[in-house]
Amino acid sequence: MPAIGTSQCDKEEHVMSRKLYVGNLPYEVGETELHELFGRAGSVESVNVMRDQATGRARGFAFVEMSTDEEAQQAITALNGTQVGGRNLTVNEARPKPERSGGGFGGGQRRRDPRW
């Protein structure tokens, strides 16, 4: 029987993710530069600089996936607060995207009967 206060959910929260959020990026930094930078901390699986859909301009943040949990932790330790292009990077574990609620169409407006 598990001890009081410990559950499967509690144990899963302590598992490090290999996917990292990289924020406060200069807009001119691209995938290649980030791949090289994070490659100093370990083997990089993927780099995805987030871009505006309409203009293609970088949005100032990216996601980097490392090969192992240990390399991800090394990258956070080594690169969080590092200055790139005059900006201090924010590097931490990426959190799952929150689910959106609501249905759109103006947020719950009721349908009115026509006035004729």
Residue pairs with C-beta under 8 A, 6 or more apart in sequence:
15 69
16 69
16 72
16 73
16 93
17 69
17 72
17 93
17 94
18 45
18 65
18 66
18 67
18 68
18 69
18 71
18 72
19 63
19 64
19 65
19 66
19 72
19 93
19 94
20 38
20 63
20 64
20 65
20 66
20 72
20 75
20 76
20 91
20 92
20 93
20 94
21 61
21 62
21 63
21 90
21 91
21 92
21 93
21 94
21 95
22 34
22 61
22 62
22 63
22 64
22 79
22 89
22 90
22 91
23 60
23 61
23 89
23 90
23 91
24 60
24 61
24 87
24 88
24 89
24 90
25 34
25 49
25 58
25 60
25 61
25 62
25 84
25 85
25 87
25 89
26 60
26 84
26 85
26 86
26 87
27 57
27 58
27 60
28 58
28 85
29 49
29 58
29 62
29 84
29 85
30 49
30 58
31 47
31 48
31 49
31 62
33 84
34 47
34 49
34 62
34 64
35 44
35 47
37 79
37 84
38 44
38 47
38 64
38 66
38 75
38 79
40 78
41 66
41 71
41 74
41 75
41 78
41 79
42 66
42 67
42 68
42 70
42 71
42 72
42 74
42 75
43 66
43 67
43 68
43 71
44 64
44 65
44 66
44 67
45 65
45 66
45 67
46 63
46 64
46 65
47 62
47 63
47 64
47 65
48 62
48 63
48 64
49 58
49 61
49 62
50 58
50 59
50 61
50 62
50 63
51 57
51 58
51 59
52 58
52 59
63 94
64 75
66 72
66 75
72 93
75 91
76 91
76 92
76 93
79 89
79 91
80 89
80 90
80 91
80 92
81 88
81 89
81 90
82 88
82 89
82 91
83 89
102 108
